[in-house]
Amino acid sequence: MANFDLIMPKMGESVAEATIIKWTKNEGEKIKIDETVLEIATDKVDSEIPSPFEGTLIKRLFKEGDVVQVGAVIGVISSDASAPVSETPKTAAPETKQNNENKPETANVSAPVAAANNYGESDKFYSPLVKSIAKEEGISLAELNSIKGTGQEGRVTKADILAWLPNRSKNTGAAAETPSQKTDIKQAPVIVNAGENTVIVNRPAVSVGAGDEIMDMDRMRKIIADHMVMSKHVSPHVTSFVEADVTNLVQWRDKAKKEFEKREGEKLTFTPLFIEAVAKAIKDFPMVNVSVDQTGTKIIKRKNINIGMAAALPSGNLIVPVIRNADEKNLLGITKAVNDLASRARANKLAPDEIQGGTFTLTNVGNFGNVMGTPIINQPQVAILAVGSIKKKPAVIETPQGDMIGIRHFMFLSLSYDHRVVDGSLGGSFVRRVADYLEQWDVNRPV
């Protein structure tokens, strides 16, 4: 008989914690090796956690909804079904209240104020520890929403709320004296962290009529919504459009795709061809492969060309896995990376590190039958390219014998860029260069 600790696994270099979404096994249930025990979520992806042991789950140390640090013990599995429940390891205990030694002395707000707060009504994510401190200190929801977070995606950390408490009256003024009321659908504020500034935007009033259905956003949709609003506030968006004649590209792919799939075992879609052209154009115009630092005064020129590709999930949400060093890969390497990431994205099998570190993003709105789009920049990048559907059109063709009308394949390219650092000349020249690479495709290129 032996007891084994089930550990919260490391989900990526930059991931320090994860939220338990669902336990798929109850205490007392048998578990096989590699059988899913629970589902977890990071800021970017959801994952299933398999068991490295066979036995019986005798203890679940965290509840659904708890945020758990990487490396913490989250459960105990026994090789003997009759084994006693092990004591909760001290290192695995969830941090649910503030350490009294570090707790600043502040005046407590009356119990009715704390009781009136429902932190779950906030549009921002707060860990159980932060909510526990806020409740203990009688912090209203409005006050909590006003705290500037330094954690990932602007999250409020334990350090943030503890640093805020000593200056509470100065930071909030009269707001600290008023109990927080339940957020009204007509008055809920949006708080956007834009560099060093916090922008609070009042949403428009929304009426709800008879028969209307009110649905909660899922976790990923909330993250996407927050990210899109933040991007619009951080970057002044400009979009440039180019129409490209991609007849040579289409003809080459039609001729090559069967042989390519037979030889390499990979489907040859248009996406790898677009990514190859984008990577070449970035080499020509490296100033679209930059970021602006948080102060808004420094430009970070990226060494690597890491291209994110927006992929639709079965839920309707979007995720952006990243092809790293795309300029160093040949067409086969890009194709394998695209197919692998797209397949695992649809199966919810991506690791957090695979959707981080992008320096430029490509989104294919043509997959939905759209001819063009005006995409929102994926911060902290400064540009994103949308490629539309390919359509046959009559066109004037110049020949030595004179002009003639022919049927050609055309598509629109739409580049949205951050006008703080990418001017119209650079943005327009870049998207034109991508189109040039696609138009000048060699129809005799070896497969």
ABEGO torsion letter per residue (X at the ends): XBBBBBBBBBAEAABABBBBABBABBBGBBBBBGBBABBBBBAABBBBBBBABBEBBABBABBBGBBBBBGBBABBBBABAABBBBBBBAAABBBABBBAAABBBBBBBBAAAAAABBAAABABBBBAAAAAAAAAAGBBAAAAAABBBABBGGBBBAAAAAAAAAAAAAAAEAAAABBBBBBBAAABBBBBBBEABBBBBBBBBBBBBBGBBBBBBBAAAAAAAAAAAAAAAABBBBBBBBBBBAAAAAAAAAAAAAAAAAAAGBBBBAAAAAAAAAAAAAAABAAABBBBBAAGABBBBBABBBBBBBBBBAAGBBBBBBBBGAAABBAAAAAAAAAAAAAAAAAGABBAAAABGBABBBBBAAAAGBABBBBBBBOABABBBBBBBBBBBBBBBBBAAEBBBBBBBBBBBBBBBBAAABBAAAAAAAAAAAAAAAAABBAABBX
